[in-house]
Amino acid sequence: MTACIVGWSHSTFGKLEGEDVEALIGRVAADALADAEVAPEEVDAIYLGWYNGGFSKQDFGASLVLNSLPGLRYKPATRLENACATGSAAVHQAATFLEAKQGRTVLVIGVEKMTDTPGPEIGGILLQAAYLKEEGATDGGFAGVFGQICNGYFQKHGDQSDALAAIAAKNHKNGCANPYAQMRRDLGYEFCRAVSDKNPIVAGPLKRTDCSLVSDGAAALVMRDMDTALSAKKAVVFRARAQVNDFLPMSKRDMTYLDGCARAWDQALGAARLGIDDLDLVETHDCFTIAELMQYEAMGLAAPGDGAKAALDGVTRKDGRLPVNPSGGLKSKGHPIGATGVSMHVLTAMQVRGDAGDMQVDGARLGGVFNMGGAAVANYCSILEAIR
């Protein structure tokens, strides 16, 4: 692998008033280039991750990047979309561009503006990432989809509500240390475990604390080929990366095990010649707590059906054997769809360089990223390591 991350930027996530998609793009793009000490004129290609799907009437967003940075005019700019893995689709495409020696410097941006859209419409937009012919009438939108997945998992392996509450509490506690996080509140295990007026059932066994947040936000990366990156003030290399897509209809898969996720992890770890125990941290896609639980099994941290043990035994806490989501994850940080995958790569790069501040995992050197589109349909895995 020859692609390296040499600079980044990250907005806060949450309800960001006064900034539209174009403004968010311009802000993080300029900040990332400044962080990398790269002039706009040096950029060879631009990749924008933006789901949209109706959140914004303005579509065709690739060239919005140019509006606030005239030095990017005439650069090839492409917008990518792969459901909730949209950000990682942009990151991986940038790495492919560099590895193919099409250029030396790439700007990657992930963005979403969700909170201007009325709540009922948000559910319909997100449900477009499901197979509408069979799943389009699911009550509760995408939360309903994962509520069904959770029900199926519980039927096979027993009620895992204790483990889901432990995951939610862990991620909320971790998010308190993340200056970019939308919700910086340590809610505690008991609150996350109990059904209450403030924590009602949303879909199936899933409560409000089991569901990620509706968010605005953006993040950006500057990536360079290895030879160019060696002269940068900081450089984080992709030890390996993998993309695995699975069938869209859930009816064609066993939804009690995330097979596409498992295959992406297996390919990435195999290419890096590593095992899961070699990693120092993982940022994973906890769109719902049941997703994080099942990802423990898919990444090889626990056997199928035993993911709860990793949560309840503290394996995935910040001080555990493999910290998972030291940023607070989507649960606490927020989940602006197109920005999420880019954010995960930014935060993992910060960790492996020792630049994560209060989020820092002691001694972090190798970090894994897993970003998922739909119900484990588009699966992206990256292994990052600092070389400068």
SVG drawing of the C-alpha trace seen along z (x, -y; Angstrom):
<svg xmlns="http://www.w3.org/2000/svg" viewBox="-45 -31 56 51">
<polyline fill="none" stroke="black" stroke-width="0.4" points="0.0,0.0 1.3,-3.4 -1.4,-5.8 -0.8,-8.0 -2.8,-10.5 -0.8,-13.7 -3.4,-16.2 -7.0,-16.4 -9.7,-18.5 -13.0,-17.8 -16.0,-20.0 -18.0,-19.5 -21.0,-17.2 -24.6,-18.1 -27.1,-20.7 -24.9,-23.3 -27.0,-26.3 -25.9,-29.0 -23.8,-26.6 -25.1,-24.8 -23.4,-21.8 -21.3,-24.2 -20.0,-26.1 -19.2,-22.9 -17.3,-21.5 -15.3,-24.8 -14.4,-25.0 -13.0,-21.5 -11.3,-21.5 -9.4,-24.7 -8.5,-23.5 -7.3,-20.1 -5.0,-21.6 -3.6,-24.1 -3.0,-21.2 -1.1,-19.3 0.7,-22.4 -0.5,-21.7 -1.6,-24.4 -4.9,-23.9 -2.8,-24.0 -0.9,-20.9 -4.1,-18.8 -4.4,-16.3 -7.9,-15.0 -10.9,-15.6 -13.3,-13.0 -16.5,-14.0 -18.5,-11.6 -22.1,-12.9 -25.1,-10.7 -27.7,-13.5 -30.7,-11.4 -33.0,-14.4 -31.5,-16.1 -30.5,-19.0 -32.2,-20.2 -28.8,-21.1 -27.3,-17.9 -24.3,-17.4 -22.0,-18.4 -18.5,-17.6 -17.7,-21.0 -19.0,-22.7 -15.6,-22.0 -14.1,-24.5 -16.3,-27.5 -14.4,-28.6 -11.0,-27.5 -10.3,-29.0 -7.0,-27.2 -8.9,-23.9 -10.5,-25.1 -10.1,-22.6 -9.1,-19.8 -11.0,-16.5 -13.7,-16.3 -16.0,-13.2 -18.8,-12.7 -19.3,-9.2 -22.2,-7.5 -22.5,-4.1 -25.1,-4.6 -23.7,-5.0 -20.3,-4.0 -20.2,-6.9 -17.2,-8.6 -15.1,-5.5 -16.0,-5.0 -14.4,-8.4 -11.3,-7.6 -10.8,-4.2 -11.2,-5.8 -8.6,-8.3 -6.2,-5.5 -6.9,-3.7 -6.1,-6.9 -2.7,-7.2 -1.8,-3.5 -2.6,-3.7 0.0,-6.5 -2.6,-8.9 -1.3,-11.7 0.5,-12.4 -2.0,-14.4 -5.8,-13.9 -8.3,-15.9 -11.1,-13.8 -14.2,-15.4 -17.2,-13.8 -20.2,-15.9 -23.9,-15.7 -26.5,-18.3 -29.4,-16.4 -31.0,-18.5 -32.8,-21.0 -35.0,-18.1 -38.2,-17.4 -38.1,-14.2 -40.6,-12.1 -38.7,-12.9 -35.4,-11.8 -36.7,-8.3 -37.8,-8.0 -34.5,-9.3 -32.5,-6.8 -34.7,-3.9 -33.6,-4.3 -30.5,-2.5 -32.6,0.6 -34.2,2.9 -37.4,1.0 -39.2,3.8 -39.2,5.9 -38.2,3.5 -39.8,0.2 -42.8,0.5 -40.7,1.3 -42.1,-0.6 -39.6,-2.9 -37.5,-3.4 -33.9,-2.2 -34.3,-1.9 -37.0,0.6 -34.7,2.5 -32.1,2.9 -34.9,3.6 -35.7,6.7 -32.1,7.7 -31.9,7.3 -35.0,9.5 -33.5,12.2 -30.2,12.1 -32.0,12.3 -34.1,15.2 -31.0,17.1 -28.6,16.1 -30.9,14.9 -31.7,11.4 -28.6,9.3 -30.0,6.1 -27.4,5.9 -24.6,6.0 -26.3,3.3 -26.6,1.0 -22.9,1.6 -22.0,0.6 -24.2,-2.5 -22.8,-3.5 -19.2,-2.9 -19.6,-5.0 -21.3,-7.9 -18.6,-7.9 -15.9,-7.9 -17.7,-10.7 -17.2,-13.1 -13.5,-13.3 -14.2,-14.0 -14.3,-17.8 -16.1,-17.1 -18.9,-14.9 -22.6,-15.9 -23.5,-14.4 -20.8,-14.7 -22.8,-13.2 -21.9,-10.1 -25.4,-8.6 -24.3,-5.6 -25.2,-2.0 -28.4,-2.1 -29.9,-4.8 -29.0,-3.0 -30.4,0.3 -33.8,-0.9 -36.8,-1.9 -38.1,-5.3 -39.8,-8.4 -36.3,-9.8 -35.2,-6.4 -38.2,-4.9 -38.3,-1.9 -37.7,-2.9 -38.0,0.3 -37.9,4.0 -35.7,4.2 -33.8,1.0 -34.2,-2.0 -33.2,-5.6 -29.8,-5.1 -29.2,-2.2 -29.6,-4.5 -27.1,-6.9 -27.9,-10.6 -29.2,-12.7 -26.3,-15.1 -24.7,-17.8 -21.0,-17.7 -18.0,-17.4 -14.4,-16.0 -11.6,-16.1 -8.3,-14.3 -5.3,-15.2 -3.7,-12.0 -0.4,-11.6 1.6,-8.8 4.3,-7.2 7.3,-9.0 5.7,-12.4 4.4,-11.7 7.9,-10.9 8.6,-14.7 5.4,-15.6 5.4,-16.7 3.1,-13.7 2.1,-10.6 -0.2,-7.7 -0.1,-4.8 -2.8,-2.4 -1.3,0.9 -4.3,2.5 -7.8,1.8 -10.7,3.9 -14.2,3.4 -16.8,6.2 -20.4,5.7 -23.2,8.2 -26.7,8.7 -29.0,5.7 -32.2,7.7 -32.0,9.1 -34.1,12.0 -31.1,13.3 -28.8,13.4 -28.5,14.7 -28.9,11.5 -27.8,13.0 -24.2,12.8 -22.6,9.9 -20.8,11.9 -19.8,9.0 -18.2,7.3 -16.3,10.5 -15.0,10.9 -13.8,7.2 -12.0,7.7 -10.5,11.0 -9.2,9.5 -7.8,6.3 -6.1,8.1 -4.8,10.8 -3.3,8.2 -1.7,6.4 -0.4,9.8 -2.0,9.0 -4.5,10.5 -7.3,8.6 -5.2,8.8 -2.4,6.9 -4.6,3.7 -4.5,1.1 -8.0,-0.3 -10.9,-0.1 -13.3,-2.8 -16.4,-0.8 -19.9,-1.5 -22.2,-1.6 -25.2,-3.0 -27.1,-0.9 -25.6,0.9 -26.7,4.2 -24.4,3.5 -21.4,2.9 -22.2,6.1 -22.4,8.2 -19.2,6.5 -17.3,7.8 -18.1,11.3 -17.4,10.4 -14.0,8.9 -13.0,12.0 -13.0,10.5 -15.6,13.0 -17.2,16.2 -20.6,16.0 -23.2,15.5 -20.5,14.4 -20.2,10.7 -21.9,9.8 -18.9,11.2 -16.6,8.6 -18.9,5.8 -19.7,7.0 -16.2,8.1 -14.7,4.7 -12.6,6.0 -13.7,3.0 -13.5,0.3 -10.9,-2.4 -8.7,-0.6 -9.6,2.8 -7.7,5.3 -9.1,3.7 -10.7,0.3 -13.6,-0.1 -14.9,-3.5 -12.7,-5.6 -14.2,-8.6 -17.6,-7.7 -18.6,-6.2 -21.6,-7.2 -23.7,-6.8 -22.1,-9.8 -20.1,-11.6 -23.1,-11.7 -23.7,-10.2 -23.8,-12.7 -24.0,-10.0 -21.4,-11.2 -19.0,-12.5 -18.9,-9.4 -16.3,-7.3 -14.0,-10.2 -14.3,-11.1 -13.4,-7.6 -10.2,-7.7 -9.3,-11.2 -9.8,-10.1 -7.9,-6.8 -5.0,-8.7 -5.0,-11.0 -4.8,-8.0 -1.9,-6.2 0.1,-9.4 -0.6,-10.1 -2.5,-13.3 -5.9,-12.4 -5.8,-14.5 -8.2,-13.3 -9.4,-10.6 -5.9,-9.1 -5.5,-5.3 -2.2,-4.8 0.5,-3.4 -1.7,-3.3 0.2,-2.3 -2.1,-0.3 -5.8,-1.2 -8.6,0.4 -11.6,-1.3 -14.8,0.4 -17.6,-1.6 -20.8,0.0 -23.4,-1.0 -26.9,0.3 -27.4,3.4 -23.9,4.7 -24.2,4.3 -21.3,2.1 -18.4,3.0 -15.1,1.0 -12.2,1.9 -8.9,0.0 -5.7,0.7 -3.8,-2.5 -0.3,-2.9 1.8,-6.1 5.1,-6.4 5.8,-10.0"/>
</svg>
